Amino acid sequence: MKAKFLVPLIIFIALVLLLAYGLTRDPREVPSPLIGKPAPAFSLPSLTAPGKKVSTADYRGKVWLLNVWATWCISCRAEHPNLVAFARQGVVPIVGLDWKDDSDAARRWLAELGDPYDAVAVDADGRVAIDWGVYGAPETYLIDPQGIIRHKHIGPLTPEVIRDELLPLIEKYRPGNAS
């Protein structure tokens, strides 16, 4: 008779422990299966240069950032001044991926708030974001000179994230420093 209640009790305790462990995890630290793998290639229309394309091939041989953003994204607005300040330093090219957005609204946004991007690719249907494993905006990827994704940051970039996460990795993966 006791065995009849023991099995459900053990299963219940296991589920409680699993849930407790899950609650200790930071949801922004979702591991990306793309880390250490080639960045998915794209060639998309440029937001700011009509008739031109923005392509991953344009950045081969450079350390660069891909920043996924949209005008409808509240966290992207909070992040934007930090991107503008970082871009002024000229450390690496920053490529924007304007995700499922209205292009006119995106151009107004950049005119009003500043344009930190070396180029902005328009991902109107969101297919490229799917290839990159985007969960939501903003997300930022660090790509090395060989086109390998080395880091993914989910959520807004802050001065602390730039200083403590991105800058050390950028230095590590610069040509001549990569290990």
C-alpha positions as CSV (number, residue, x, y, z in Angstrom):
1,M,0.0,0.0,0.0
2,K,2.9,2.4,0.8
3,A,4.5,1.8,-2.6
4,K,1.3,3.0,-4.2
5,F,1.9,6.5,-2.7
6,L,5.7,6.4,-2.8
7,V,6.1,6.6,-6.7
8,P,3.9,9.7,-7.1
9,L,5.6,11.4,-4.1
10,I,9.1,10.8,-5.7
11,I,7.8,12.2,-9.0
12,F,6.4,15.2,-7.2
13,I,9.6,15.9,-5.4
14,A,11.6,15.6,-8.6
15,L,9.3,18.1,-10.4
16,V,9.6,20.5,-7.5
17,L,13.4,20.3,-7.6
18,L,13.4,20.8,-11.3
19,L,11.1,23.8,-11.0
20,A,13.2,25.3,-8.2
21,Y,16.4,25.0,-10.3
22,G,14.7,26.6,-13.3
23,L,13.7,29.6,-11.2
24,T,17.3,30.3,-10.3
25,R,18.3,30.7,-14.0
26,D,18.5,34.1,-15.6
27,P,16.1,34.1,-18.7
28,R,18.5,36.4,-20.5
29,E,21.2,33.7,-20.5
30,V,19.5,31.4,-23.0
31,P,22.3,29.6,-24.6
32,S,22.5,29.9,-28.3
33,P,23.3,26.9,-30.4
34,L,25.0,29.2,-32.9
35,I,27.9,30.2,-30.6
36,G,31.0,28.9,-32.2
37,K,29.3,28.3,-35.6
38,P,29.3,30.3,-38.8
39,A,27.0,33.3,-38.8
40,P,24.0,32.6,-41.1
41,A,24.5,34.5,-44.3
42,F,22.1,37.1,-45.5
43,S,21.9,39.8,-48.1
44,L,19.0,42.2,-47.4
45,P,17.9,45.6,-48.6
46,S,19.5,48.5,-46.9
47,L,17.3,50.7,-44.8
48,T,19.3,53.9,-45.4
49,A,20.8,53.3,-48.8
50,P,18.0,52.5,-51.3
51,G,19.0,50.0,-54.0
52,K,21.9,48.7,-52.0
53,K,22.1,45.4,-50.1
54,V,23.6,44.7,-46.6
55,S,25.4,41.4,-46.5
56,T,27.3,39.3,-44.0
57,A,30.0,39.0,-46.7
58,D,30.6,42.8,-46.4
59,Y,32.1,42.2,-42.9
60,R,34.3,39.2,-43.6
61,G,37.7,39.8,-42.0
62,K,36.4,42.1,-39.3
63,V,35.1,41.8,-35.8
64,W,31.6,43.2,-35.9
65,L,28.3,43.3,-34.1
66,L,24.8,42.5,-35.4
67,N,22.1,44.3,-33.3
68,V,18.5,43.2,-33.8
69,W,16.1,46.1,-33.1
70,A,12.8,47.6,-34.1
71,T,10.9,50.8,-33.5
72,W,8.1,49.0,-31.7
73,C,10.5,47.6,-29.2
74,I,10.6,49.5,-25.9
75,S,13.8,47.9,-24.7
76,C,15.5,48.9,-28.0
77,R,14.6,52.6,-27.2
78,A,16.3,52.2,-23.8
79,E,19.4,50.6,-25.4
80,H,19.7,53.1,-28.3
81,P,21.7,55.8,-26.5
82,N,24.2,53.2,-25.4
83,L,24.6,52.0,-28.9
84,V,25.1,55.6,-30.2
85,A,27.8,56.2,-27.5
86,F,29.5,53.0,-28.3
87,A,29.4,53.6,-32.1
88,R,31.1,57.0,-31.5
89,Q,34.1,55.2,-30.1
90,G,34.6,53.5,-33.5
91,V,35.6,50.2,-31.9
92,V,33.8,47.9,-34.4
93,P,31.2,48.2,-37.1
94,I,27.7,47.8,-35.8
95,V,25.2,46.4,-38.3
96,G,21.5,46.8,-37.5
97,L,18.9,44.2,-38.3
98,D,15.6,46.1,-38.4
99,W,13.3,43.3,-37.6
100,K,9.6,43.1,-38.7
101,D,9.4,46.9,-38.7
102,D,8.0,49.8,-40.7
103,S,10.9,51.2,-42.7
104,D,9.6,54.7,-42.7
105,A,9.3,54.6,-38.9
106,A,12.8,53.1,-38.6
107,R,14.3,55.9,-40.7
108,R,12.5,58.5,-38.6
109,W,13.8,56.8,-35.4
110,L,17.4,56.9,-36.6
111,A,17.0,60.6,-37.7
112,E,15.6,61.5,-34.3
113,L,17.7,59.4,-32.0
114,G,20.9,59.0,-33.9
115,D,22.3,56.3,-36.2
116,P,24.9,54.1,-34.5
117,Y,24.9,51.6,-37.4
118,D,27.5,51.1,-40.1
119,A,24.6,49.7,-42.1
120,V,21.0,48.6,-41.4
121,A,19.5,45.6,-43.1
122,V,15.7,45.3,-43.4
123,D,14.3,42.0,-42.3
124,A,10.7,42.7,-43.1
125,D,9.4,39.2,-42.9
126,G,11.6,38.1,-40.0
127,R,13.2,35.1,-41.8
128,V,16.8,36.2,-41.2
129,A,16.1,36.7,-37.5
130,I,14.8,33.1,-37.4
131,D,18.0,31.9,-39.0
132,W,20.0,33.7,-36.3
133,G,17.8,32.3,-33.5
134,V,16.4,35.6,-32.4
135,Y,14.0,35.2,-29.4
136,G,13.1,38.9,-29.3
137,A,14.5,42.4,-29.7
138,P,17.0,43.7,-28.7
139,E,19.6,41.0,-29.2
140,T,23.2,41.6,-30.1
141,Y,25.7,39.1,-31.7
142,L,29.5,39.4,-31.8
143,I,31.0,37.9,-35.0
144,D,34.7,37.3,-35.5
145,P,36.8,37.9,-38.6
146,Q,36.2,34.3,-39.9
147,G,32.4,34.9,-39.6
148,I,31.9,32.8,-36.5
149,I,29.4,33.9,-33.9
150,R,31.3,34.3,-30.6
151,H,28.8,35.9,-28.3
152,K,25.1,36.6,-28.0
153,H,23.6,39.1,-25.6
154,I,19.8,39.0,-25.1
155,G,18.3,42.3,-23.9
156,P,19.4,45.9,-24.0
157,L,23.1,46.7,-24.1
158,T,24.1,48.8,-21.1
159,P,27.5,50.5,-20.5
160,E,28.4,47.7,-18.1
161,V,27.6,45.0,-20.7
162,I,29.6,46.8,-23.3
163,R,32.5,47.3,-20.9
164,D,32.5,43.9,-19.2
165,E,31.2,41.5,-21.9
166,L,31.7,43.0,-25.4
167,L,35.0,44.9,-25.2
168,P,37.1,42.0,-23.8
169,L,35.7,39.7,-26.5
170,I,36.2,42.2,-29.3
171,E,39.8,42.6,-28.2
172,K,40.2,38.8,-28.0
173,Y,38.9,38.2,-31.5
174,R,40.6,41.1,-33.3
175,P,42.8,39.9,-36.1
176,G,46.2,39.0,-34.6
177,N,44.7,38.4,-31.1
178,A,42.3,35.6,-31.8
179,S,42.9,32.3,-30.0
